[in-house]
Amino acid sequence: KDVKQAQKAKKAVTKGTHIKKTRKIRTTVAFHRPKTLQRSRQPQYARKSRSSSKKFDAHAIVKYPLKTESTMQKLEDGMKTFTFICDVRANKNQIRAALKRLYDIECTKINTLVRPDGLKKAYCKLAPDYDVGEVAGNIGLY
């Protein structure tokens, strides 16, 4: 019996079993491609030479102080209001932070408007504990 079984196994290995393979029954007409392994990209070199730096910093937000007759009058009449030309995209909080960083001044109130030529003007009312002449000297208005 063992010899017969061994001979059958030998024959099956050499010739193959030739069993008819059953196919999976398809229930839909649509063929969906099977999901295969998706590897993450591993580039040979960086596509950019360096990472982009932050371009909207304090120097980009506050462009320059405005020195006209009307703005100088606002300083001298005791209003303690400085006028700056700013980036159009900057909001009041960004302008306040940029003024603190550039000129070390605190503003109690900031009013903004966009001029007809497309520039944003910011009126910055100085905090009461600052001296107008000293701050104007630091900014470069006097």
Long-range contacts (C-beta under 8 A, 24 or more apart in sequence): 56-87, 56-89, 56-90, 58-97, 58-98, 58-101, 58-102, 59-98, 59-102, 60-87, 61-86, 61-87, 61-90, 61-94, 61-95, 61-98, 62-86, 62-90, 62-95, 62-98, 62-99, 62-102, 62-122, 63-87, 65-139, 65-140, 65-141, 66-121, 67-141, 72-141, 74-123, 75-132, 75-136, 75-141, 79-125, 80-125, 80-126, 80-128, 80-130, 80-132, 81-123, 81-124, 81-125, 81-126, 82-123, 82-124, 82-126, 82-135, 82-136, 82-139, 82-141, 83-121, 83-122, 83-123, 83-124, 84-121, 84-122, 84-124, 85-119, 85-120, 85-121, 85-122, 86-112, 86-120, 86-121, 86-122, 87-120, 88-114, 88-118, 88-119, 88-120, 90-120, 92-122, 95-122, 95-124, 96-124, 99-124, 103-135, 103-138, 103-139, 104-138, 105-130, 105-135, 106-130
